[in-house]
Every structure is written in structure tokens, then in C-alpha cells.
Amino acid sequence: MALVMNDENQRLQHRRGFISRDLAGIAVIIAIAAIGYFAFPDNLALLTRMITIALLVLSLDLVTGYCGVATLGHAALFGSGAYAAGILSAHYGINDPLLMMLAGITGGALAGLLCGAIILRAHGLPQLVLSIALINLFHEFANKASSWTGGSDGLSGIAPDPVFGLFEFDLYGHTAFFFGMALLLIVFVLLRFLVRSPFGMLCHAIKQDPLRIRAMGASPKAALIRMYAISGAVAGVGGALNAISTQVVGLDSLSFTQSAEALVMLVLGGTGSLFGALSGTVIFMLFEDYVSAANPFHWLTMVGALLIVVVLFAPKGLYGTSAAVVSRRREQRS
């Protein structure tokens, strides 16, 4: 009886620890957003763009960080969500932001199912090759289907209605920023539940030892395809937000560069951690914006130097390495 009570107490303590960390993380996200809002009142477009890319990096972390699937074509999911939301508005006149967001989620999830079904047929380096081939195919398809996507000129004519009929998307970007922050917080909370759920733990176990998972009677491929679809839905939220906030969708949303930069941000912050994905996005985009303004001709050199330093001296990423150091000190104190 005493052992049962001890186990129950330990579970309660773990849950309380998780909840306290989650609440602290949400508080930090809100605090950083507030600081950004007051620090960059005339550049809210950058902050909104940061939110859209953060959603893409979070979705990438689900399949790469938690599941161990190598991909350099994740922008296909992001771009599919952006085009789905944009086409709904530009061609069908459905301008409600929530319906456009639903279209983006659906488009991203369907793209995730398609990409997952193809990429998961291979392992290791062949996965990377397939992902690069897919992003190029998505890009070329969007370019050729110019009657729907606008091709190289981009999809224009997107005119989202006010959110809930009250909050209009103004030129200063206030509504887009707050709408994006609300979406980011909702997605972040849902993903925290997801990665700690039995399904999330199963996907993490597949990354560690897929053979043992098969021996237990589970299907690694089926679980990973489901995670790919969820990842596509999250990327679709980012893509739809990008379409709503900028009111145009270009081919760059389906570019290989977008996919590569998302992977760089994830590695910079730390894979297998939602907080790492967010921190890597914020650090990379702020650093890129600052150095490109300070030195327009050599800013790529500075970005490259930063990445080399991080990979050599913080191989788990900036957030991952910091968390490991803090955890080690706590263990030493106890």
C-alpha cells in the first residue's frame, strides 16, 4: 500500500513539474512577445513573420527532432497551407480568417500525408534526396499552375475579413501580430500535450529503437505518417497565417531555401524540444535582420560564423545545451 502511495505521489509531482514548466514557458513566450511589441512598434511585420516561421520550425521538430526523420523539404507543407488559404480567398471569395486557417490546416495535413507516405519509404540519406525532390516538385507544380497560384508573380487578391468581425487587418500589422500570437500559443499548448501523450512517446521510441517497436506489435510507419500529417497541419497554420498577414503568396513559400533555413533554426535552438525550436527561430531571425541591416554585403558570412560556433561548442543547440547545463547543476546540488 505504501509503495502504491509513493508511486502516486511521484506521478503527481511529475505532473506538477510539467505543468509548472509549461506555465513558465508560456509566460516567457508572452513576455518576449510583449518586449518585441514595444521594442519594434514600427516593424510588427517582422514579428508576425517570425511567428509564421516558428510554426514551420515547430512542425519540423515533430518529424525530425522527435521522430528522427531526415527532411529538407518541409516548406512543401508550409507552402501548401499558404496556397490553400490564399486560393480560398482569391478564387472563391471566402475571406473569413478562421475558414482560411482551416483551409491552411487541411492543405498542410494533406501535403504531410503525401510527403510522409513517400519519404518514409526510405531511410537516412535517401530520405533527404526524396524530400529535396518533393520540394522541387511542389515548387514547379505551383509555378506551372499559374491560373490558380499566380505562378512567379505570386497569388494576390487575398483580402481577409476582420477577425470575429471586429479586428481589422490594418497596415501597421497589429491585428496580424496578435492573431498570430494567439495561434502560436494554442498550437504550442496542444503540441506540449501531444509530445507527452502515449502517441508522442511512441514516436520518440521509434526514433530510439524502431526494431523493438515492431517486436512489440506496433507499426512505426503508420505512427510516423500520422505524425507527418499532424506536422503538416501545424505547418499549414503557419502558411495560412503568412497568407493572411501579407495578403500574397509567392513561390518562395515552397522554396528549398525556406526548408533549409527552418532546419538551421531547429539545429540552432536544439532538436527534440519545442522550446528549442522557438528559441532557434527567434535568435536566427533577429540575428539575420540585425546583421543584414548592419552589413548588407557580408551578413551571410556572419550568419555562417554563428552557426559554426554553435555547432562546435553547443552541439545540442543553444537552448538544448543551456537546459543540459542547468539540469547538471541541479543534480550536483541535490
Disulfide bonds with the S-S distance in Angstrom:
none
